[in-house]
Amino acid sequence: MTTTPQYVTEGNADALAERARRHLWMHFTRHSVYEGGGHVPIITRGEGPYIFDDQGRRYFDGLAGLFVVQVGHGRAELAEAMARQAQELEFFPLWSYAHPKAIELAERLASYAPGDLNRVFFTTGGGEAVESAWKLAKQYFKLTGKPTKHKVISRSVAYHGTPQGALSITGIPPAKIPFEPLVPGGVKVPNTNFYRAPEEYRYDEKAFGLWAADRIAEAIEFEGADSVAAVFLEPVQNSGGCFPPPPGYLERVREICDAYDVLFVADETITAFGRIGDMFAINRFGVTPDIITCAKGMTSGYAPLGAMIASERLFEPFKHGTNAFLHGYTWGGHPVAAAVAMANLDIFEREGINDHVKENEGAFRRTLEKLLDLPIVGDVRGAGFFYGIELVKDTETRETFNEEESERLLRGFLSKALFDNGLYCRADDRGDPVIQLAPPLIIDQSHFNEVEQILRQVLTEASNIL
C-alpha cells in the first residue's frame, strides 16, 4: 500500500513553501522572488527521467538534476546498496586509514582513466576536486624544485566551482566579484565557442581551435613559464552553453603543457560518467591529461562524491620521507557514497549506458536542430547528451541580447515558462543567452521529441513577445 507523504497533501503545499521562505537559504537564488509570497518550487520525488512537485505535476528533467542523475531517478537498487553499506560501516575517514569500498572504487576509477592516472583522491564534489588539484600542482612543483610555479590558466566564462581557489580558476566575473580578493594566480584565455569565433576563423573550426590553444601558450609566455603550474579546462565547456573542443585543440593544449612543463587538468565534473558517451570524456578525444577532476555522475546523485585522479608521476614525490599531501575532507570517500558509486557503475556496464549515448547522440542533436527554424535560435551545439541552444536577436548577424533584454527574456519569461510547460532545464546568461540540456542518459527518441516540442512552443512565444 502506498501512502501520500504529509507534505504533499492538498492544503499543505502552501504551508511547506512558507516554511521554505522562512528558513531555507537556497543556492544561487534571488530570494526577493519569494519574499512577496511567490511559490517556492518544491520537488518531492523522481522516476526515470521525470520529477514531480508538491502539487503532483510532472516535469521532464532536462538537466539531470544538475548534470548528475545519469541513470535516472528512483533506482531502488542504488538505495538498497546504500542501506546495506550503512548497516555494515556507515562512516570512517580516509585519514591514514582505508575501507573496502574506497579501495574498490579507486581501483575501478583508475581502470577507466587514461595513461597512468591511477591515484585517486576522494572529495565530496567537483569544486573540492578542483581545489585539490590546484593544491597538488603547487605542492608537486615545490617538491620537485620548481617552487615558483603556482599560477593556473583557464578559459573565459568557464565555471570550476565555488571554493576560493576554484573560484579564482572560474572565468565568470560576476560570480567572483562579491568574494574578492580571491586566491591570486588565475589567468584567463579565450574559450572554444566556434559560433562566436573571430571573423577570420568563422568558417574553419580547426584553425579556430589552434588559434584558441595558442592563446594558452601566449599566456604562459606572458606570465613566465616558471610561474605557471597548470591549465584547467573541461573537455566540453559547460558555462556559456556547451563548447566542444575543435579538432586538434586538446592535442595542441597537451603539446603546449609538455613544452612548458605545465600540468594539464581535465575538469570532468560534468563531462565524466557517460555525459559525452565515455566514463571520461577525455578518453573519447584521445588525449591524456595529468589530472582528472570528477564528481556528479559518479553516483548519479544518490550521494555526494567527487575525486581527483592523478598520474603516478605526480604521486611519486609523496612516496618518500616525511612528504605528505596535507589536505583532506571529512566526508571524502564516504563508505555509503562509495558503495552507491560502485552500484551506479555496475548499472553503466550492465545496461551499456555509454554505448546508448554514443548511438543516440546524433538523433538527439538532429531533433534539437529542428529548432533552428525559429527566429530566436542561433546555434545548437554540444556532444553526447549535453547541448546548448544559443538565443539571438538576429540569426543573420548573430546579434545577441543586451543585459536588460537578456534579463527580461531569461528570468522574466523563459525560466518560468519552460517549467510551467513541463521542462526543467537551465536558461543561462553566463556569456550569451543559452538554454542548456543535459538529461538523464537513459532517454530515447520519444523523450527527444517531448523536449523539442516544449522548447518549440515556449521559444515561439518568446519570439512573439520580444
N, C-alpha and C positions, 0 to 999 in steps of 0.2 A: 504494500500500500504506500502511495506517495502522498506526503503531506506538503502543503504550501508553507514556506517559511513565513514567520510572522511579519517580517519587514517588507514583504511584497504584497500583503493583502490590501484590498481596496480600502482607502481611507487612511492607510498608514504610510503610504508613499510620501505624501507631503511632509509628514512628521519626520521621516528619515532624512529628507532633503534639508529640512530646517536644522536638524542636528549636524548635518554636514556643513551647513553655512556657519554654524556657531563654533565648531571645533576642528574641522578638518582643513589643514593647510595643504592645498593641492599643488602639485609641481607645475612649474611653468604656466601659471594660471593668473589671469586678470580677475581677481575676486570681486571687483566692482560690478561685474556682470551679474553676480548673485546677491549683492548687498540689497538690491531693491526687491528681492523676492523671486528672482529668476530661478527656475527649477534646475537643480544640480542633476546632470545625467547620472543615473546610478545603474551600473551593470551588475546583475545578480548571478548569472550563470552563462555557460557556454556549451556548445555542442557542435563538433565538427568545425566548419568554417563560420559558424554563426554565434552571435552573442545576443543576450536577452536582457531587457532593462526591467526596472521595478514596476513598470506598467504592463509587462507581458509582451512588449513589442520586440520583434526580431530584426536584427541587423546583420548584414554581411560584414565580416571582419576583414576589411581590405588592408589592414596594416599588421595583421597577426599580433594584435595587442600593441606591441611596439617593436616590430620586426623580430618577434620572439617565438610565437606559438606555431612552430613548423609542422608538427604532426596533428594539429587541430586540438580543439577544446574537448574536455570531458573524457579523456582516455583513462578508463578505470585501472588498467594495468600499471600506469605510471603512479597513480595514487596508492595502489597496493604495494608497489616497490618501495615507496617512501615509508609506508606503515611498517613493513617488515624490517626495514633498516632502523627505524626509530625504536622498535621493540628490542632490537639486538644491541645497537650502540647509537644513541641519539646524538652524542656530540663528543668529539675530542679534537684538540687543536693539532696543527702540524708543526708546532714549535719544538723541534728536536725529537719529535715522535712521528709515527705514521699510523695509519689504519688501513685495512684491506681495500676499501672502496676507493680511497685516494690513489693507492698504488695501482689498482687495476685500471682506473680511469686515466691516470698519467701515461701508463703504458699504451693504452688504446689511442689516446690523442697523438702520442709520438708516432704511432704506426701510420696515422693519417697524414702527418706533416711531411713536407718535402725535405730532402737532404738530410743533414744531421741535426735537425731541430728535434731533440729528444729529451730536453729538460723542461719539465712542466711545473710552473709556479702558480698555485691557485689563488684566486681572488674571489670577490663576490659579484663583480660586474665589470663592464668594459672600461669605465673610467679609471677604476683601480688598476686594471691590467695595463692601461696606457701609462698611468703614473709609475707603475712598477718598471715598465720598460725603459722609461727615461732615467729613472734612478739606476737601473742596471747599467745602462750605457755610460753614465757618468762614472760609476764606480769601476766598471771594467777598464776604462781608459786610465783611470788613476792607478789601478793595479798593474797596468802594463806599460807604465812610463810615459803616458801622454796626458798629464793631469789638466791641461788647459782645454781639452775637448769636452764641451758641455752644452753647446747650442743645439737646437733642433729646427730643422726645416720642414714645413708642412704647407698645405695648399690653402688658398683663399676660399672662404665660405665653408671649408671642411669643419665638421664637428667631431671632437675627440673626447668629450667628457667634461665634467664639471669640477673635479678636484683642481686645486690651484695650479698644479703642474700641467695637467691635461687641458685646462682652460687656456693656458699660455700657448699650447700647441693648436688649439681650436682657432679657426680663421674667421670668426663671426664677431666683429667689433661690438655690436650691441649686447651680445651675451657676456662680454668681458668687462666693459666699462664700469658697471656697478661694483665690481670686485677688485679693481686695480688699487695699488700696484700688484701685479701678478709675479710669478716666478720669472726672472729675466732669462732671455735666451731664445725666445720664439721668433722665427724668421719665416715670412710668408712668400710663396711663389704662385704663379697662375695655376688654376685648375684645368681640367680637360673637358670643359663644356664646348664641344665642337659647334653647337648651334650658335654660340657667341664667340667663335674664333675670330682673330683679326682678319680683316678683309683679304689679305694676301694668302691666307691659308684656308679660306672658307670652303674650297672645293677639293682639298687634298688633305684627307684625315691623317695620313701617315706623316706628312710634312708638318702638320699642326702638332702632332704628338711629339715629334722630335724637337720642335721649337719649344714646347712646354717643358719637356725633360731637360733641355739645355739651360732653361732658366734656373734649374736646380744647381747645375754646375756653376753658373754665373753667380748665384747667391753664395755658394761655398767659397768661390774665389774672392768675392767682395768681403765676406766675413773673416776669411782666413781659414784654410783647411785645418790649421792647428787648434781652432776654436769650435769646430762643428763635430758633434758626436753622432747625430742620427738624422735620417729622413723618415718621417712618418707619413704614410698615405694609405688610404683604403683602395683595394683593388678596383672597386666600383664606388666612387664617392657618393655618399648619401645626400648630405645637405646641398641644396641648390637644385636637387631633382635628378639624381641617378646619372652620374657621368661615367660611362665605361672608359677603360683605357684605350686610346687609339692604338692601331697596330704599331708595334715597335717601342711604345712608350715605356712599359715596365722593363723591357730588356735594356733600354738605354739608361734608365734610372739605376739598374743594377750595375751597369758598367761605370757610371759616374761614382757611385758609392765605393766601388772597388778601387777606382783610381785615386780617390782622396782619403781612403781608409775611414769611411763613414758607414755606420750601420744602417741597414735598410730594414725598417719596421713596417710590416703589413698589418694595419689595424683592421682586423676582420670581426670586430664586434657585431656587425650586421651581416657581412657577406659570407661568414662561415656557416657550416652545417646546412647545406642544401640551398641556400638562397640563390646562388648562382649555378647550382647543379653539381657541386662537389663538396666534400667535407670542408675543404678550404679553397676559396675562390682562386687564390694564388696558384694552386695546382693546375687549374684549368687554363691559366695564362702561361704556364710553363716557366715560371721564374721562382727562384729560391731566395727568400729573404733571410735575414739574420735572426729576426724575432717575429713571431705572430702573436697578436693580442686578440682575444676572442671572448665571447660570453653568450648572451641572449639565447640563441637556438640550441646551445649545448644541452639544455634541459627542456627545451620547448616551453620555457617559462614556468614549469611546475615547481621550481625552486630557484633561488638566486645563486648563480655560479659563473665565474669567469676564470680566465687563465692567461698567463704569459708563457709562451713556448719559445725557448731559446736554444741556440745552437750549442753543440758540445764545446766549440771554441770559446764561447762566452762563459761557459761554466768552468772551464779549465783553471783559471786563477783561484777559484773558490775551493779547489781540492787540496790546497796546500797551507800549511802552517796555521796561523790564527785568523786567516781571512774568513769573513762571513758576510753575507748579504743581510745587513741589519735592517730588515724590512719585513712586514707581515701584517696579516689581518686575522682577527679572532675567528671570523666565520669562513675564511678561505679554505676551500676543500671540505666543507661540512659533510659529514658522513651521509646525511639524508639527501643532500643535493647531489653528491657524487653517485649515490645509488640510483637516483632518478635519471641522471645523465646517462648512466650505463643502460638503463632500460629504454630510454629515448633512442639511443644509438642502435640498440637491438631492433627497434621498430624501423629505423632508417634502412638497416641492412635487410631485414626480413621483407619489407614492403617495397624495396627498391626506390626510395624517395628521390635520391639524386638522379637516377635514370628517368623517373617520371618528370622531373623538372626539365631535364635536357630534351626529352621527347616532346614536351608540350610548350616550351618557351616560345617557339615560333608561332604557334596558334594563339597564344596569349597576346603576343606583340601584334599580330595581324588583326586581332579583334579590337585592340585598343587603337590601332592606326585608322580604323574606320572613323574615329572622331576627328581626324584631320580635315574632314569636310566642313567642320564648324568654324565660323569666322574668328572665334576666340582661341582656337587651339593652334599653337605654332609648331610644337615639336613633341614627339613621343620617343622616349629613349630609355635604355636600360639593358638588362640581361637577366637570364633566368626568370625568376618570379619577382622581379624587382624593377619597377618602372616609374618614371617621372613624366608628367604631361605638363609642358610649359604653356602658360597662357599669355597671350599678347593682344595688343590693341589693333595691330595690323599685321596680317600674315605675310604680306609682300615686303614690307620694310623691316619686319621683326621688331617694331616699336613696342617697348614694354610699358607697363603702367607706372605712373609716378607714385610716390609714397601714399598720398591721400586716396588715390584710386585703388591702389592695392589693398589698403585698409578696408575700404568700402566693399571691394569685391570679395576678399578672402574672409575677413572676420564679420563684415556686415551682412554677407549673404551666403557664400559657398559653404562654410563650415556647418552652419545650421541646416541649410537646405539639403546637403548631402546626407546628413544624419537623419533628418526628418523623412527622407525618401528611402531610408533603409541601408545606407552605406556608411560605415565607419572607415575613414581614411584620413589623410592629412592634407590640408590646404595650407601651403607654407610660403613664406616670403623671405626666407634666409637666402638672399640672392634674388633672382627674378621669380615672379609668382608661379608656383607649380602645384599640381596635385600629385601626391605620392601614393603608390600602391605597392604593398609587399604582403600579399595574403598568405594564409597557411599553404603549405606545399602539397596538400592532398587534393586540391581542387581540379576541376576538369572544364571542358568546353561549356557546359551548362552554366557554370559559375562565371566564366569569362563573359558570356553573353549577358548575364544578370548585371555584372558590373558595368559593362558598356552601355546598357540600356538606361541605368540610373544616371550615369555620367552624362549621357546624351541629353536626357530630359533636363537635368539641372544646369548644364552648361548652355543649353539653348535658352533657358530662362535668363541666365546671367548675361548672355549676349544681348538680349532684348532690353535689359534694364540699364545697361551701361550707357 
